[in-house]
Amino acid sequence: MLHFAVERAYVVAAFYTTYWWNYLRGQNSEIYQVLFMLGFYYHLVRSCDGLKTRQHEALAGLFFSLLILTKVVYVILLPVVGLFFILVHYQKRQDQEPLFSWRSLWSLLPSFCSFGLPVALAMGIILGVNNYKFGSLFESGYGQWQERGQPVFSGHLFSGLSHFFFDPQYSIFIYFPLLVFAFFGYRTFFKKFRLETTLFFSIGLIILLVNAKLLTWCGGWGYGPRYLLVMLPLVSLPCLAVFDAIVEQRKKARVLLAGALIVLLDSLKLQMNVNALPFFVNFRLQGALTALHDPQIDFYFSRVPFGIINGDLLAFKQGARLHILESAEKKLSPEGIEQLHRFVRSQLSSNYYFWK
């Protein structure tokens, strides 16, 4: 059993020490996708415990329907759901009847119906909308979406993966640090929750690979790897095992506890920096300053995490020096310098609703 404090700490850390916080107030569909994904996963897993099985299967189907209505690409997860039902059925079999016999497959029908009815309704709506908008049932818009004259799914897989892992402005480890701790808990978590771990790992892997193939893998003007937010709370669940072990052995694991707190508090500070200023402040300043083609400025906006950039801007707002402005001033006239400072300060309005 997990400690009460560990469960609550995970929820608070997931909201406020990661880039999820930014989307709680950002007008993007990613926040709804995360909530629908969590509802879908929760009820699908709960359907295995034998209590209100059909009800949980139907609710899992409902949340999955909302998920694909929000973003149709998630239909690629349907084979994972089918395999999940088959594995659950295989574990529950009391006889030696072959898994893929007609009788065995027939017994799966109630589960597929409970889950599938709301999904079928959602798919009917999607197909009808496709036909109305594009003149074809199976044209969802992705086939007509072009980026730089190329199909949207024509990106380089390994390039996308390297950005998601190592890019300072889009790394899943920087923007969702719970995932770093989760890797150390996967083995323990899998031993206790095999089906559950297999399910969320499969979901996360598919979403990661599909989005790595996008030409616009970064999601345009956004904070962090926005297209991956939908699955990061799930694939980070094994960090619960790590935190629980630290609490159990807190006298022997003081260094680990201190290290985890430092990482999470530092990430919390970065999220506070980002939430303190308008959503697109980095991109607007980048557009104004990179036009000067200064290597130092270009490096700053391409290789420094947004939370650090916003921290520099907040310090500048309080009177500190901003070195990228000093670099820009060398290429501008006195009038241009004045206009630049006026523009920068115009972008630094407070984003807090309830306090300054």
C-alpha positions in Angstrom: 0.0 0.0 0.0 1.2 3.5 -0.9 1.6 6.0 1.9 -1.2 8.6 1.9 1.4 11.4 1.7 3.0 9.9 -1.3 -0.2 9.7 -3.3 -1.0 13.4 -2.5 2.6 14.5 -3.2 2.5 12.8 -6.6 -0.7 14.6 -7.6 0.6 18.0 -6.4 4.0 17.5 -8.0 2.4 16.4 -11.3 0.3 19.6 -11.4 2.8 22.2 -10.2 6.4 21.0 -10.8 5.7 20.2 -14.5 4.6 22.1 -17.6 1.1 20.7 -16.9 0.5 23.8 -14.7 1.0 26.0 -17.7 -1.9 24.4 -19.6 -4.2 24.7 -16.6 -4.7 28.3 -17.7 -3.7 28.0 -21.3 -6.5 27.9 -23.9 -5.4 24.6 -25.5 -7.1 21.2 -25.9 -4.2 19.4 -24.4 -5.6 19.8 -20.9 -8.9 18.2 -21.9 -7.0 15.4 -23.6 -5.1 14.6 -20.4 -8.2 14.5 -18.3 -10.0 12.3 -20.8 -7.0 10.0 -21.1 -6.8 9.7 -17.3 -10.5 8.8 -17.1 -10.2 6.3 -19.9 -7.2 4.6 -18.2 -8.7 4.6 -14.7 -12.0 3.0 -15.7 -10.3 0.5 -18.1 -8.0 -0.7 -15.2 -10.9 -0.7 -12.7 -12.9 -3.0 -15.0 -10.4 -5.7 -14.2 -11.2 -5.9 -10.4 -14.6 -7.7 -10.9 -16.7 -4.9 -9.3 -19.1 -3.1 -11.6 -17.1 -4.4 -14.6 -19.5 -3.4 -17.3 -20.0 0.0 -15.8 -16.3 0.7 -15.8 -15.9 -0.6 -19.3 -18.7 1.7 -20.5 -17.1 4.7 -18.7 -13.7 3.8 -20.2 -15.4 3.8 -23.6 -17.1 7.1 -22.9 -13.8 8.8 -21.9 -12.1 7.3 -24.9 -14.9 8.7 -27.1 -14.3 12.1 -25.7 -10.6 11.7 -26.3 -11.0 10.9 -30.0 -13.6 13.6 -30.5 -11.0 16.0 -29.2 -8.2 14.6 -31.4 -9.1 11.8 -33.8 -5.5 10.5 -34.0 -6.0 8.6 -30.7 -8.0 6.0 -32.6 -4.5 4.3 -33.0 -4.9 3.2 -29.4 -7.8 0.9 -30.2 -5.6 -2.2 -30.9 -4.0 -1.6 -27.4 -7.5 -1.7 -25.8 -8.4 -4.9 -27.7 -5.2 -6.6 -26.6 -5.8 -5.5 -23.1 -9.3 -7.1 -23.0 -7.8 -10.3 -24.4 -5.0 -10.4 -21.8 -7.5 -9.8 -18.9 -9.7 -12.5 -20.3 -6.7 -14.8 -20.5 -5.8 -14.2 -16.9 -9.3 -14.9 -15.7 -9.8 -18.2 -17.6 -10.6 -21.1 -15.3 -10.5 -23.8 -17.9 -8.0 -25.0 -20.4 -10.0 -23.9 -23.4 -7.8 -22.4 -26.2 -7.6 -18.6 -25.9 -8.7 -18.0 -29.6 -11.5 -20.6 -29.7 -14.9 -19.4 -30.8 -16.3 -19.9 -27.3 -13.5 -18.0 -25.7 -13.8 -15.1 -28.2 -17.6 -15.1 -27.7 -17.1 -14.5 -24.0 -15.2 -11.3 -24.8 -18.3 -9.9 -26.6 -19.9 -8.2 -23.6 -16.6 -6.3 -22.8 -16.2 -5.2 -26.4 -19.8 -4.1 -26.5 -19.7 -2.1 -23.2 -16.6 -0.3 -24.3 -17.4 -0.2 -28.0 -20.9 1.3 -28.1 -19.9 4.8 -27.1 -16.8 4.6 -29.2 -18.9 3.5 -32.2 -21.2 6.5 -31.7 -18.2 8.8 -31.5 -16.7 7.3 -34.7 -20.0 7.8 -36.5 -19.9 11.5 -35.6 -16.3 11.8 -36.7 -17.0 10.0 -40.1 -20.1 12.2 -40.6 -18.0 15.4 -39.9 -15.2 14.2 -42.2 -17.7 13.6 -45.0 -19.3 17.0 -44.6 -16.0 18.9 -44.3 -13.8 17.0 -46.8 -16.2 15.0 -48.9 -14.8 11.7 -47.7 -15.6 9.6 -44.7 -11.9 8.7 -44.0 -10.3 12.1 -44.6 -9.8 13.6 -41.2 -7.8 16.6 -42.3 -4.4 15.1 -41.6 -4.1 14.1 -45.2 -4.6 17.7 -46.3 -2.4 19.2 -43.6 0.8 20.4 -45.2 3.9 21.8 -43.4 6.6 23.4 -45.6 4.9 21.7 -48.6 5.3 18.2 -47.1 2.8 15.8 -45.4 2.6 16.4 -41.7 3.6 12.8 -40.8 6.8 12.9 -43.0 9.2 13.9 -40.2 12.3 12.0 -39.2 11.5 9.6 -36.4 14.9 9.6 -34.7 15.2 13.4 -35.0 11.9 13.8 -33.3 12.8 11.3 -30.5 16.2 13.1 -29.9 14.3 16.4 -29.5 11.8 14.9 -27.1 14.6 13.4 -25.0 17.4 16.0 -25.2 16.2 19.4 -26.5 16.5 21.9 -23.7 13.2 23.5 -24.6 11.1 20.4 -25.3 12.7 17.5 -23.3 10.1 15.4 -21.5 12.7 15.0 -18.7 13.1 18.7 -18.2 9.4 19.6 -18.5 8.1 16.6 -16.6 10.8 15.7 -14.1 8.7 13.1 -12.4 9.5 10.9 -15.4 13.2 10.9 -14.3 12.3 9.3 -11.0 9.7 7.0 -12.7 12.4 5.1 -14.6 13.9 3.9 -11.4 10.6 2.5 -10.3 9.4 0.7 -13.5 10.8 -2.7 -12.4 9.1 -2.6 -9.0 5.9 -1.2 -10.4 5.7 -3.8 -13.2 6.1 -6.7 -10.6 3.1 -5.4 -8.7 1.0 -4.1 -11.5 1.8 -6.0 -14.7 -1.3 -5.4 -16.8 -1.6 -1.7 -15.7 2.1 -1.0 -16.4 1.9 -2.8 -19.8 -1.2 -0.7 -20.7 0.2 2.7 -19.9 3.6 2.0 -21.3 2.1 0.8 -24.6 -0.1 3.9 -24.8 2.9 6.2 -24.0 5.1 4.4 -26.5 2.6 4.7 -29.4 1.9 8.4 -28.7 5.6 9.1 -28.5 6.5 7.4 -31.8 3.6 8.9 -33.7 4.4 12.5 -32.6 8.1 12.0 -33.2 7.1 11.5 -36.9 5.4 14.8 -37.1 7.1 17.6 -38.9 5.7 19.9 -36.2 6.7 17.7 -33.4 7.2 20.7 -31.1 3.6 21.8 -31.5 4.4 25.3 -32.7 4.1 28.2 -30.3 3.7 26.3 -27.0 5.5 25.5 -23.8 7.3 22.1 -23.6 6.4 19.0 -25.7 2.7 19.9 -25.8 1.6 16.9 -27.8 3.1 14.5 -25.3 1.3 16.0 -22.2 -1.6 13.6 -22.7 0.4 10.5 -21.7 3.2 11.8 -19.3 1.2 11.6 -16.1 0.5 8.0 -16.8 4.0 6.9 -17.8 5.3 8.7 -14.7 3.2 6.6 -12.3 6.1 4.3 -11.3 7.7 7.3 -9.5 5.1 6.4 -6.8 7.1 3.3 -6.1 10.3 5.3 -5.8 8.8 7.9 -3.5 7.2 5.2 -1.4 10.5 3.4 -1.0 12.2 6.6 0.0 9.5 7.2 2.7 9.8 3.7 3.9 13.6 4.0 4.3 13.6 7.8 5.0 16.4 7.5 7.6 18.6 5.7 5.2 17.5 7.6 2.1 17.9 11.2 3.3 20.3 12.0 0.5 17.8 10.7 -2.1 15.0 12.5 -0.5 16.9 15.8 -0.4 17.9 15.3 -4.1 14.3 14.7 -5.2 13.1 17.8 -3.3 15.8 19.9 -4.9 14.9 18.8 -8.4 11.2 19.2 -7.8 11.5 22.6 -6.1 13.8 23.9 -8.8 11.2 22.8 -11.4 8.5 24.4 -9.4 10.5 27.7 -9.5 10.8 27.4 -13.3 7.0 26.8 -13.6 6.4 29.9 -11.5 8.6 31.9 -13.8 6.7 30.8 -16.8 3.2 31.3 -15.3 4.2 34.8 -14.1 4.4 36.2 -17.6 2.1 36.1 -20.7 2.0 32.8 -22.5 3.7 33.8 -25.8 6.3 36.2 -24.3 9.3 34.1 -25.4 8.2 33.8 -29.0 7.4 37.4 -29.3 10.7 38.5 -28.0 12.5 35.9 -30.1 10.8 37.1 -33.2 11.9 40.7 -32.5 15.5 39.9 -31.5 16.5 37.1 -33.8 15.9 39.4 -36.7 19.3 40.9 -35.7 21.1 37.6 -36.6 23.3 37.8 -33.5 24.8 34.3 -32.6 24.5 34.9 -28.9 20.8 35.8 -29.2 20.1 32.9 -31.5 21.7 30.5 -29.1 19.9 31.9 -26.1 16.4 31.5 -27.6 17.1 28.1 -29.1 19.1 26.4 -26.3 17.9 27.9 -23.0 14.8 26.5 -21.3 11.8 28.8 -21.2 11.7 28.8 -17.4 15.2 30.3 -17.2 14.4 32.8 -20.0 11.3 34.0 -18.1 13.4 34.2 -14.9 15.8 36.5 -16.7 12.9 38.6 -17.9 11.4 38.8 -14.4 14.8 39.9 -13.0 15.0 42.6 -15.8 11.6 43.8 -14.9 12.9 44.4 -11.4 15.9 46.3 -12.7 18.5 43.7 -13.4 20.6 43.6 -16.6 19.5 41.4 -19.5 22.5 40.4 -21.5 20.7 39.6 -24.8 19.5 43.2 -24.8 23.0 44.4 -24.4 24.0 42.2 -27.4 21.1 43.7 -29.4 22.0 47.3 -28.5 25.4 47.0 -30.2 23.5 46.7 -33.6 20.9 49.4 -33.0 20.7 53.2 -33.2 19.7 55.1 -30.0 16.2 55.3 -31.4 16.2 51.6 -32.0 17.4 50.9 -28.5 14.6 53.0 -27.0 12.0 51.2 -29.1 13.4 47.8 -28.2 13.3 48.5 -24.5 9.8 49.9 -24.8 8.7 46.7 -26.7 10.3 44.4 -24.2 8.7 46.1 -21.2 5.3 46.0 -22.9 5.5 42.2 -23.0 6.2 41.9 -19.2 2.8 42.4 -17.8 1.9 40.2 -14.8 0.0 37.1 -15.6 -1.3 36.5 -12.1 -5.0 36.8 -11.7 -5.2 37.2 -7.9 -1.9 38.8 -6.8 1.0 40.8 -8.2 
